[in-house]
């Protein structure tokens, strides 16, 4: 939800900054539009940053991880003896 709200405020901030530029080209810049636009833009970017998705785990070295896991399982299996071997 934060991501969508952030997009809205970012778009609104850019729109108000465009209005400020238009008033500047007309010869009488309204600085309240500038301040409002920058505030909306910063608020929107902050909300988008808060609402971002967590990064997915990297699949790099998955073959090496799998080989290490299998090796550790084999070592753990050697350390334990089955019940039949302990009695004999």
Residue pairs with C-beta under 8 A, 6 or more apart in sequence:
1 51
2 47
2 48
2 50
2 51
3 47
3 48
3 51
3 52
4 51
5 44
5 47
5 51
6 43
6 44
6 45
6 46
6 47
6 48
6 49
6 50
6 51
7 44
7 48
8 44
9 40
9 41
9 43
9 44
9 47
10 40
10 41
10 44
10 45
10 48
11 44
12 40
12 44
13 36
13 37
13 38
13 39
13 40
13 41
13 42
13 43
13 44
14 37
14 41
15 37
16 33
16 36
16 37
16 40
17 33
17 34
17 37
17 38
17 41
19 30
19 33
19 37
20 29
20 30
20 31
20 33
20 34
20 37
23 29
23 30
23 33
